[in-house]
């Protein structure tokens, strides 16, 4: 099968920038952990559904994405902007559900999903995240504002991401603090070449 890469991280860490560059490098298929079709229902689910219904919605949406990934992998590399870790982390934070309970509930779902060849967790310090997010003043979402307004929420979000990602074993971490987009992209390329056997090397100079 062709490579499957996931880019995870708190809002503002640079996921979209890295995904776009690597997608172009590899001629890859690109997906988001929650596809646009499923996102259309998210506001309704988050506002009106009970916790159990909301969790099933998250499980179903990421399973759907996994199925699309599996189809695309037959012909193309695949890059995914978030997969399942973010949605479980956010659910845990918002409902105060222990991640150990979510892991147990998610296990039969996870067994049916494609496993990434590599997941890269992008990180950055809170002040940098805040600056980056506030620069998107017209695009800010509720989760963005929670990151902007709370160091504690941001730290807990990242800790939850790390725990969920550890369920699959090892993952790579790329700290984007103080780095230009080109520097972050170059480091992401290196990680892919080091950890994914059939990743196509791409030579680009950092400007």
C-alpha positions as CSV (number, residue, x, y, z in Angstrom):
1,X,0.0,0.0,0.0
2,X,1.0,3.6,-0.5
3,X,2.1,5.7,2.6
4,X,-0.4,7.1,5.0
5,X,0.6,10.1,7.0
6,X,-1.3,11.9,9.7
7,X,-0.6,15.5,10.9
8,X,-2.0,16.2,14.4
9,X,-1.8,19.2,16.7
10,X,-3.5,21.9,18.7
11,X,-5.1,24.7,16.6
12,X,-2.4,27.1,15.2
13,X,0.5,24.7,15.2
14,X,0.8,24.7,11.4
15,X,-1.1,21.6,10.3
16,X,-2.7,23.0,7.2
17,X,0.7,24.5,6.0
18,X,2.5,21.2,6.4
19,X,-0.3,19.1,4.8
20,X,-0.5,21.4,1.8
21,X,3.3,21.2,1.1
22,X,3.5,17.4,1.6
23,X,0.4,16.8,-0.5
24,X,2.0,18.7,-3.4
25,X,5.3,16.9,-2.9
26,X,3.8,13.5,-3.0
27,X,0.9,14.0,-5.4
28,X,-1.1,12.6,-2.4
29,X,-4.8,12.3,-1.7
30,X,-5.8,14.6,1.1
31,X,-8.4,14.1,3.8
32,X,-9.5,15.7,7.0
33,X,-10.3,13.5,10.0
34,X,-13.9,14.7,9.8
35,X,-14.9,15.1,6.2
36,X,-17.0,18.1,5.0
37,X,-20.1,15.9,4.6
38,X,-19.9,14.9,8.3
39,X,-19.0,18.4,9.5
40,X,-22.3,19.7,8.3
41,X,-23.9,17.9,11.2
42,X,-21.3,18.9,13.8
43,X,-22.9,22.0,15.2
44,X,-26.2,20.2,15.7
45,X,-24.6,17.3,17.3
46,X,-22.4,19.3,19.6
47,X,-25.3,21.6,20.7
48,X,-28.2,19.2,20.9
49,X,-27.0,15.6,21.2
50,X,-26.3,13.8,24.5
51,X,-22.7,12.8,25.2
52,X,-23.2,9.2,24.1
53,X,-24.8,10.2,20.8
54,X,-22.0,12.7,20.2
55,X,-19.3,10.1,20.8
56,X,-21.0,7.7,18.4
57,X,-21.0,10.5,15.8
58,X,-17.3,11.0,16.3
59,X,-16.6,7.3,16.0
60,X,-18.7,7.1,12.8
61,X,-17.1,10.1,11.2
62,X,-13.5,8.9,11.7
63,X,-14.4,5.4,10.5
64,X,-15.8,6.9,7.3
65,X,-12.6,8.8,6.8
66,X,-10.6,5.6,7.3
67,X,-12.6,3.9,4.6
68,X,-11.8,6.7,2.2
69,X,-8.1,6.5,3.1
70,X,-8.0,2.8,2.5
71,X,-9.5,3.2,-1.0
72,X,-7.1,6.0,-1.9
73,X,-4.1,4.1,-0.6
74,X,-4.4,1.6,-3.4
75,X,-3.3,4.2,-5.9
76,X,-1.9,7.2,-4.1
77,X,-0.1,8.3,-0.9
78,X,-2.5,9.7,1.6
79,X,-2.2,12.7,4.0
80,X,-4.7,13.3,6.7
81,X,-5.2,16.6,8.6
82,X,-6.0,15.0,11.9
83,X,-7.4,11.5,12.2
84,X,-9.1,10.4,15.4
85,X,-6.9,11.7,18.2
86,X,-8.2,15.3,18.1
87,X,-11.8,14.3,18.3
88,X,-11.3,11.9,21.2
89,X,-9.1,14.5,23.0
90,X,-11.7,17.2,22.6
91,X,-14.5,14.9,23.7
92,X,-12.5,14.0,26.8
93,X,-11.8,17.6,27.7
94,X,-15.4,18.8,27.1
95,X,-17.2,16.0,28.9
96,X,-14.5,15.2,31.5
97,X,-14.5,11.6,30.4
98,X,-11.3,9.8,31.3
99,X,-9.3,8.8,28.2
100,X,-8.9,5.3,29.7
101,X,-12.7,4.9,29.3
102,X,-12.6,6.3,25.7
103,X,-9.8,3.9,24.8
104,X,-11.9,0.9,25.9
105,X,-15.0,2.1,24.0
106,X,-12.9,3.0,20.9
107,X,-11.0,-0.3,20.7
108,X,-13.4,-2.2,18.4
109,X,-13.8,0.9,16.2
110,X,-10.0,1.4,16.0
111,X,-9.5,-2.3,15.0
112,X,-11.4,-1.6,11.8
113,X,-9.5,1.5,10.9
114,X,-6.3,2.0,8.8
115,X,-3.2,2.6,10.9
116,X,-0.9,5.5,9.7
117,X,2.7,4.8,8.7
118,X,3.5,7.9,10.7
119,X,1.8,10.5,12.8
120,X,3.5,13.8,13.3
121,X,2.3,15.9,16.3
122,X,3.0,19.6,15.7
123,X,3.5,21.7,18.9
124,X,4.2,25.3,19.7
125,X,4.2,27.4,22.9
126,X,1.0,29.2,23.9
127,X,2.1,32.7,23.0
128,X,3.0,31.7,19.5
129,X,-0.3,29.8,19.1
130,X,-2.2,32.8,20.3
131,X,-0.4,35.1,17.9
132,X,-1.0,32.8,14.9
133,X,-4.7,32.3,15.7
134,X,-5.5,35.9,16.3
135,X,-4.0,36.6,12.8
136,X,-7.0,34.6,11.5
137,X,-9.5,36.9,13.0
138,X,-12.2,36.2,10.4
139,X,-11.8,32.4,10.6
140,X,-11.7,31.8,14.4
141,X,-13.7,28.8,15.6
142,X,-14.8,28.0,19.2
143,X,-11.9,25.6,19.7
144,X,-9.5,28.3,18.4
145,X,-10.8,30.8,21.0
146,X,-10.4,28.3,23.8
147,X,-6.8,27.9,22.9
148,X,-6.4,31.7,22.6
149,X,-8.0,32.3,26.0
150,X,-6.5,29.5,28.1
151,X,-3.0,28.3,28.6
152,X,-4.4,25.5,30.8
153,X,-6.9,24.3,28.1
154,X,-4.1,24.3,25.5
155,X,-1.7,22.3,27.7
156,X,-4.5,19.8,28.5
157,X,-5.4,19.5,24.8
158,X,-1.8,18.7,23.9
159,X,-1.5,16.2,26.8
160,X,-4.7,14.4,25.7
161,X,-3.4,14.3,22.1
162,X,-0.2,12.7,23.3
163,X,-2.0,10.1,25.3
164,X,-4.4,9.1,22.4
165,X,-1.5,9.0,19.9
166,X,0.4,6.7,22.2
167,X,-2.3,4.1,21.8
168,X,-0.8,3.3,18.4
169,X,2.7,3.2,19.7
170,X,5.4,5.7,18.6
171,X,4.7,9.1,16.9
172,X,7.0,12.0,16.0
173,X,6.9,15.4,17.5
174,X,7.8,18.6,15.7
175,X,8.0,21.8,17.7
176,X,7.2,24.7,15.4
177,X,7.9,27.5,17.8
178,X,10.0,30.3,16.3
179,X,10.3,28.5,13.0
180,X,9.3,29.8,9.5
181,X,6.8,27.7,7.5
182,X,9.6,26.6,5.2
183,X,11.7,25.4,8.2
184,X,8.8,23.4,9.6
185,X,8.0,21.9,6.2
186,X,11.7,20.9,5.7
187,X,11.7,19.1,9.2
188,X,8.4,17.4,8.4
189,X,9.9,16.1,5.1
190,X,12.9,14.7,7.0
191,X,10.7,12.9,9.5
192,X,8.7,11.3,6.7
193,X,11.8,10.2,4.9
194,X,13.3,8.7,8.1
195,X,10.2,6.9,9.3
196,X,8.2,5.9,6.1
197,X,9.9,3.3,4.0
198,X,8.5,4.2,0.6
199,X,8.2,7.9,1.1
200,X,9.4,9.7,-2.0
201,X,12.3,12.1,-1.1
202,X,11.9,15.6,-2.3
203,X,14.8,18.1,-2.4
204,X,13.8,21.7,-1.5
205,X,16.0,24.4,-0.2
206,X,14.8,26.3,2.9
207,X,14.4,30.0,2.0
